[in-house]
Amino acid sequence: MGLSRHDAVVGIAASGRTPYVIGGLDHARSVGAATISLACNRGAEISDHAEVAIEVDNGSEVLTGSTRLKAGTSQKLVLNMISTAAMVRIGKVYGNLMVDVRPTNEKLRARAERIVLDATGCTPEQAHDAYLAADGHAKTAIVMILAEVGATEARARLRSARGFVRDAIG
C-alpha cells in the first residue's frame, strides 16, 4: 500500500532544511496526505512544505553539531505528544489508561487484567472473569463491567462507538 490521503506524514529535521525531508513532505502533499514538519529552528524551510509546522527553538547545542543532545531530546518529546494525542483521538485510551492492548504473552495478559481492574474499580476476580469472557480483549471487558452487559453486547457497543469505551458505556 502506498501513501494516500488517509495518511499523515511528519517530516523531522533538526536543522529544518534537510532536502529529503522536504521531498517527502512535498510528495505527501501531492497525494493529499496530511503533513506536519518538526524542526528545531524558527522560520525553518521545511515549515513552508507542511500544513502544520512545529518549530522548537531550543537554542544552540552544548556541542555544536551534536543534534542528539537538545534537538534530539526536544523532537522526541514532541513526537511523544503527537503519538499520545493520536492514541486518544482514535479511541485507544480510556481515562489515563491505554486500554487497547494486544496481550501476546503472560506479562501483557497480566497488564491487561490490571487495566480492566483500574478502569472499572472492580475486584481482581471480576476483572479476571470479564477478561476471560471477553476473550482477552481489555476494552470489551471494561465495557462489560461498566455497562453491566455480556461480551456480545459489549462488542456490539464498541463497534457502534467506533472503539471508544466512553461512548460504548454511555
Protein Blocks (a to p, Z undefined) as FASTA:
>chain_A
ZZdfkbccddddfkopafklmmmmmmmmmnopacddddfbehiaklmmcfbdcdddebja
fbghiamlmmmmmmmmmmmmmmmmmmmmnopaghjacfbbcdfbfklmmmmmmmmmmmno
pafklmmmmmmmnnopaklmmmmmmnopafklmmmmmmmnnopaklmmZZ
